[in-house]
Amino acid sequence: MELGVGMFGDNHYDKDGKPQSSGDRLRELIEEIKLMDEVGLDFYGIGEHHRPDYAVSVPEIILAAAATVTKNIKLGSAVTVLSSSDPVKVYQSFATVDLLSNGRAELVAGRGSFTESYPLYGYNLEDYDDLFEEKLDLLLQINDNNPITWKGRHRAELKNQFIFPRAVNNHLNVWIAVGGTPESVVRAAKFGLPVIFAIIGGDPAQFKPLFEYYKKAWQHFGHDMDKFQVGVHMHALFGDDSKQIADEYYPIYSSQMDRIGKSRGWPPFQRKQYDIGRGSNGHLIIGDANEASDKILHLQELFGLTRFSAHMDVGGPSHASLMKSIEIFGTKIAPKVREALKNNE
């Protein structure tokens, strides 16, 4: 199982509610990714957002910068909002990162849990589903063919058009991010694409039927089970002392939940929700190395995971906290999880 980190580039807020400058946060991100590579984590993903509480709107630029200071870690998005992007430009950007990193780039495509990019780039939210399906089709055709001839409803057609540069080995690894809809699972299985499920609420076991549905759909479409990949993306932060890191992180985490919830009509986030989420059947992996390792191993056993992504910067914890969390993940949690999985083979 691959172990890595997903981030959205959350800006840190001070005690007066003032956000950190985006430039400072971006420079911190590069230091954090460099450390992930040094401690032996397998992959890193950075999300695309167009809001004041996030510093990153163009993941591929962060990944290009990270490619120059890392050697082994895979570099991807988490996610690229494909519905409001041009698949030609997306492919070219990630192929460029792939070339810079000597084949370490990944593209995680999704529709996005926020919708700011749609009006920003001139798209209609009424076309939410149709946009993603059409643009995913174009992206995958570009990945497999050069030149390409293609026609759709939401973009000018392509007639025997060459697209450059090409990714290493003329192939870019593409994942699909899924929030929890059966339609998304079937679409990914049809195209033979790996899926990463975002589990950001409730009991993770509730997702098991969806994992099983994806596996059955994968087999139905005749894909090789040796190439089957499935992962989870979950909110996480690690410290030396479980209670201390939980208490320190709660006000930061709850503030972000309330910032997002204000626009979505959510009630104020409560400490009880946080503590339940940190429990053995919860969706939060916030604590010490032993607790985190046990929970990750439980998830692997429950779902048959090939990838676990720790979403580590929700709400903008300090750079020091994130560096400590990354160090613990790479030097304590990852070795324990890998050893346990090796012994169970």
Secondary structure by P-SEA (a helix, b strand, c coil): cccbbbbcbbbbbccccccccaaaaaaaaaaaaaaaaaacccbbbbbbbcccccccccaaaaaaaaaaacccbbbbbcccccccccaaaaaaaaaaaaaaacccbbbbbccccccaaaaaacccccaaaaaaaaaaaaaaaaacccccccccccbbbbccccccccccccbbbbbbbbcccaaaaaaaaaabbbbbbbccccccccaaaaaaaaaaaaaaacccccccccbbbbbbcccccaaaaaaaaaaaaaaaaaaaaaaaccccccaaaaaaaaccccccccccaaaaaaaaaaaaaaccccbbbcccccccccaaaaaaaaaaacccaaaaaaaaaaaac
